[in-house]
Amino acid sequence: MSVNAREKLMHIVFSAAALASILAVALICVFLFAQGLPTIFTIGAANFLTGTRWSPTGSNPVFGILPMILGSIYVTAGAIALGVPVGILVAVFMARMCPPQLYRLIKPAINLMAGVPSVIYGFFGMMVLVPLIFDAFGKRFGLMSGDTMLAASILLGIMILPTIINVAETNLRAVPQELYEAAVALGASHERAVFKVVLPAARSGVMAAVVLGIGRAIGETMAVKMVVGNQAVMRMPNEFLKGVRTLTTNIVIEMGYVEHGSLHNGALIATGVVLFIFIMLTNALFSVLNQNKS
């Protein structure tokens, strides 16, 4: 086979792979919106999105997901506050400051964190984080257990570290060395050149790392389910030392016994629609912010 023929063949293969990815996303969108939107219209968008009661059983079922929306936002915000600064600082250290001997130890450890199953993280949170939070705050605040939004935020903050570190480090290393050398030649210290020149130059890649980390935090289910408490969703979440039910945990808890084709089943799919839209809006917001800063 000639070189041109091989290039054409690989072009076809890569194009097909790209189209398959687009098709998969399109099919997911079609399924979610085709199954979820009619249910939202049946329940009422205002009642569904702003309702504070979720009672799928009985003769008069009620489906309101506002407490779950707020719970997901709070837990994700806590994970971002804990994980993003640590992840970016570690990426800067590994890309520009880490000695080679230490790098050979840290890099495999970060990659290993990325490969740990979510349920293992959840087990760690349930056996370590939850008891620590209960011992630290239980008596002072009258907690019944350590299954709280704080535990979920800390656990998710740990889980998003590999994604943020790896993507941010790759983009920091892609910054031309000439920018760093020019800053040092003008009198900047090593640290100042890294944080004032290299890091801003890699801003778009670092923002992409943050977006991927947020997507991981929002969509995480099993680990959150094991530490967040999953308390009754009729109560609005207002304290990080209380349990809550997020959008993802509500789906996984109830989808196993729901009757196919019922309003309850449609409401759970509609919850997935809201989650999907929330992730798309987050990505769009970060894209707009990144363009405005360019």
VOGU-3710 file (C-alpha; in Angstrom, 3 decimals, decimal comma):
1> msvnareklm> 0,000/0,000/0,000  1,376/3,381/-0,994  1,914/6,270/1,422  -0,962/8,254/-0,087  -3,304/5,280/0,211  -2,358/4,767/3,862  -2,896/8,458/4,577  -6,321/8,359/2,943  -7,242/5,211/4,867  -6,219/6,737/8,219
11> hivfsaaala> -8,070/9,927/7,310  -11,216/7,861/6,802  -10,656/5,971/10,070  -10,129/9,145/12,093  -13,113/10,854/10,445  -15,302/7,855/11,219  -14,157/7,892/14,850  -14,970/11,595/15,134  -18,376/11,110/13,529  -19,085/8,168/15,852
21> silavalicv> -18,378/10,379/18,867  -20,698/13,080/17,556  -23,363/10,478/16,791  -23,145/9,033/20,301  -23,673/12,465/21,874  -26,534/13,172/19,473  -28,258/9,876/20,335  -27,954/10,609/24,057  -29,470/14,048/23,515  -32,331/12,648/21,431
31> flfaqglpti> -33,106/9,968/24,023  -33,028/12,341/26,993  -35,067/15,109/25,435  -37,553/12,790/23,710  -38,226/10,955/26,982  -37,793/13,790/29,462  -39,364/16,887/27,925  -42,915/15,434/27,648  -42,754/14,563/31,353  -41,611/18,082/32,242
41> ftigaanflt> -44,538/19,518/30,278  -46,931/17,060/31,961  -45,760/17,955/35,456  -45,250/21,604/34,625  -41,814/23,140/34,197  -42,312/25,553/37,103  -43,598/22,829/39,421  -40,813/20,460/38,417  -37,913/22,907/38,661  -39,038/24,964/41,656
51> gtrwsptgsn> -41,005/22,377/43,626  -39,592/21,414/47,009  -41,340/18,040/47,427  -40,478/14,737/45,779  -43,132/12,150/46,573  -43,459/9,658/43,687  -45,734/7,204/45,507  -49,376/7,460/46,402  -52,461/8,554/44,537  -51,207/12,110/44,061
61> pvfgilpmil> -47,482/11,965/43,230  -45,446/15,173/43,446  -42,189/15,764/41,591  -40,153/18,798/42,619  -36,372/18,804/42,217  -35,286/22,232/43,507  -33,674/20,787/46,685  -31,743/18,316/44,531  -30,628/21,047/42,131  -29,355/23,161/45,019
71> gsiyvtagai> -27,749/20,114/46,619  -25,857/19,328/43,412  -24,740/22,959/43,095  -23,568/23,164/46,702  -21,650/19,894/46,600  -20,037/20,787/43,259  -19,160/24,299/44,452  -17,508/22,854/47,541  -15,516/20,415/45,413  -14,404/23,235/43,104
81> algvpvgilv> -13,349/25,426/46,022  -11,237/22,604/47,438  -9,985/20,835/44,325  -9,330/23,534/41,710  -6,719/25,626/43,613  -4,892/22,510/44,778  -4,997/20,937/41,315  -3,679/24,032/39,535  -0,892/24,574/42,069  0,168/20,928/41,818
91> avfmarmcpp> 0,137/21,173/38,009  2,331/24,291/38,150  4,717/22,554/40,518  4,951/19,433/38,353  5,352/21,350/35,090  7,857/23,989/36,156  9,281/23,351/39,634  9,361/19,639/40,408  12,784/17,894/40,539  13,008/14,985/38,062
101> qlyrlikpai> 13,465/12,389/40,807  10,367/13,548/42,650  8,408/13,859/39,386  8,984/10,178/38,672  7,193/9,408/41,928  4,380/11,941/41,760  3,301/11,400/38,138  2,492/7,672/38,498  0,644/8,415/41,733  -1,546/11,007/39,974
111> nlmagvpsvi> -2,235/8,583/37,135  -3,103/5,888/39,661  -5,617/8,246/41,312  -7,299/8,713/37,934  -7,730/4,954/37,573  -9,210/4,253/40,998  -12,915/3,249/40,685  -15,473/5,660/42,085  -16,810/3,094/44,520  -13,342/2,819/46,095
121> ygffgmmvlv> -13,301/6,562/46,639  -16,774/6,255/48,130  -15,630/3,478/50,438  -12,688/5,639/51,551  -15,034/8,540/52,214  -17,490/6,378/54,110  -14,839/4,753/56,306  -12,460/7,717/56,790  -13,969/11,110/55,925  -17,418/10,525/57,422
131> plifdafgkr> -16,098/9,408/60,864  -13,566/12,282/60,898  -16,294/14,857/60,211  -18,542/13,327/62,852  -15,740/13,340/65,438  -14,827/16,947/64,597  -18,305/18,494/64,400  -20,752/15,932/65,785  -20,978/17,066/69,400  -20,621/20,772/68,631
141> fglmsgdtml> -23,396/20,878/66,044  -25,496/17,939/67,199  -24,931/15,806/64,116  -26,494/12,373/63,880  -23,766/11,196/61,490  -20,941/12,493/59,338  -22,836/11,875/56,090  -22,910/15,503/54,986  -22,441/17,794/52,020  -19,021/18,638/53,463
151> aasillgimi> -17,944/15,000/53,195  -19,168/14,825/49,605  -17,401/18,084/48,695  -14,097/16,932/50,170  -14,349/13,568/48,445  -15,222/15,111/45,069  -12,425/17,639/45,512  -10,019/14,712/45,806  -11,567/12,862/42,872  -11,269/15,757/40,410
161> lptiinvaet> -7,580/16,341/41,185  -6,158/13,880/38,597  -8,232/15,394/35,787  -7,287/18,969/36,618  -3,617/18,193/37,268  -3,015/16,158/34,116  -4,783/18,522/31,714  -3,369/21,673/33,289  0,168/20,255/33,390  0,030/19,306/29,714
171> nlravpqely> -1,013/22,825/28,750  1,589/24,437/30,997  4,310/22,382/29,344  2,997/23,456/25,931  3,757/27,137/26,653  6,817/28,166/24,586  9,969/28,257/26,663  10,852/31,578/25,040  8,134/33,345/27,067  9,612/32,123/30,321
181> eaavalgash> 13,156/32,959/29,276  12,120/36,459/28,178  10,505/37,126/31,557  13,615/35,907/33,410  15,838/38,021/31,135  13,824/41,085/32,108  14,565/40,437/35,771  11,639/38,322/36,933  12,300/35,579/39,446  11,541/31,976/38,562
191> eravfkvvlp> 8,304/31,964/40,561  7,170/35,311/39,185  7,871/34,247/35,604  5,878/31,047/36,109  2,845/32,645/37,761  2,791/35,931/35,835  3,787/34,726/32,354  3,560/30,955/31,910  0,311/30,379/33,805  -1,608/33,207/32,046
201> aarsgvmaav> -0,306/31,965/28,697  -1,823/28,548/29,430  -5,106/30,048/30,629  -7,327/28,413/28,017  -5,922/24,957/28,755  -6,195/25,479/32,506  -9,802/26,580/32,066  -10,448/23,417/30,073  -9,010/21,408/32,961  -11,352/23,168/35,378
211> vlgigraige> -14,365/22,502/33,134  -13,498/18,804/32,900  -13,108/18,675/36,671  -16,482/20,318/37,173  -18,065/17,845/34,761  -16,581/14,979/36,778  -17,868/16,486/40,026  -21,387/17,156/38,749  -21,818/13,729/37,199  -20,327/11,626/39,989
221> tmavkmvvgn> -22,880/9,276/41,541  -21,720/6,260/43,512  -19,062/7,970/45,621  -21,436/10,821/46,467  -24,246/8,408/47,273  -22,067/6,700/49,874  -21,154/9,847/51,850  -23,766/12,553/51,261  -26,515/11,110/53,464  -29,330/11,036/50,868
231> qavmrmpnef> -31,743/12,534/53,357  -35,345/13,398/52,597  -35,501/15,844/49,732  -38,477/17,756/51,124  -35,991/19,771/53,210  -34,069/22,505/51,407  -30,290/22,136/51,744  -28,918/25,062/53,733  -25,989/23,707/55,743  -22,823/21,904/54,673
241> lkgvrtlttn> -23,020/19,785/57,817  -26,351/18,268/56,760  -27,139/15,482/54,345  -28,765/16,074/50,984  -29,847/14,233/47,869  -28,287/15,307/44,586  -29,697/14,901/41,089  -27,440/11,965/40,263  -28,022/10,080/43,514  -31,783/10,497/43,189
251> iviemgyveh> -31,682/8,843/39,769  -29,558/5,903/40,866  -31,541/5,346/44,073  -34,970/5,168/42,463  -34,368/3,973/38,904  -33,953/0,380/40,045  -37,537/-0,114/41,189  -39,475/2,406/39,095  -42,084/1,090/36,659  -41,049/1,527/33,051
261> gslhngalia> -43,210/4,031/31,209  -44,674/5,532/34,389  -44,681/9,210/35,284  -42,087/8,427/37,941  -39,791/6,924/35,305  -40,269/9,972/33,106  -39,515/12,281/36,021  -36,195/10,542/36,632  -35,286/10,879/32,948  -36,340/14,528/33,123
271> tgvvlfifim> -33,948/14,903/36,057  -31,220/13,665/33,734  -32,287/16,309/31,197  -31,859/19,031/33,812  -28,451/17,659/34,743  -27,426/17,516/31,084  -28,532/21,121/30,480  -26,737/22,230/33,629  -23,458/20,727/32,386  -23,882/22,305/28,932
281> ltnalfsvln> -24,545/25,726/30,485  -21,460/25,364/32,662  -19,303/24,551/29,638  -20,797/27,442/27,674  -20,198/29,865/30,557  -16,543/28,912/30,852  -16,129/29,196/27,082  -17,561/32,730/27,126  -15,365/33,730/30,077  -12,308/32,302/28,346
291> qnks> -13,046/34,195/25,136  -13,597/37,466/26,998  -10,204/37,130/28,696  -8,366/36,273/25,490
//
